Amino acid sequence: MDGELDYIAGVVKGDGSLYYNRKAKGYVVEIYDRDREFIELLAGILRTHGFNYSIRSYGTYYRLRINSRELHNTLARTIERLILNPTIPFIRGLFDAEGTLYFDKRKARPYPIVELGTTDQRIISATAMTLTRLGLKYSIKSYKKPNRRELYKIVLRGSNVIIWAKIVRPLHPVKFSLLYTLF
């Protein structure tokens, strides 16, 4: 389960939470997304490893919840380890959770751009380390709005997006499906 666990850890770090529910006296892992198909893909991965889950709709998004001390503690340790030494599946999970793909149409041919945005500078450093190791060119931007935490973004453009997609292979069915039409 190592690669799948690393992937789930990336998704949880990006769009999930780990916490202890005092009322229910149990450890909880939650993942949120607007796309039910993506939530079901994650549920399938967890199901194959014996974890029970529930999926619930909350208006514009879905929540996948797993009540498991074992999974909670394993993911907490895995996330901390992967921030220091990221793997491709962890980076895939981060981009599937927090990544954005769009096309700059000011060019003669649509120009792909992928961004990963987060307030956690450790995630940006871990991602930058991996992209550098892969030989990809990227830029890092930061934004600060009044009364808010600083937002950091890693931005890949053009041919670097294509190479990134071939190596990282994002799984999110909506966010990155257009990308695969480019190669």
Buried (B, 14 or more C-beta within 10 A) or exposed (E): EEEBBBBBBBBBBBBBEBEEEEEEEEBBBBBBBEBBEBBBBBBEBBEEEEBEBEBEEEEEBBBBBBBBEEBBEBBBEBBEBBBEEBBBBBBBBBBBBBBBBEBEEEEEEEBBBBBBBBEBEBBBBBBBBBBEEBEBEBEBEEEEEEEEEEBBBBBBBEEBBBBBBEBBEBBBBEBBEEBEEEE
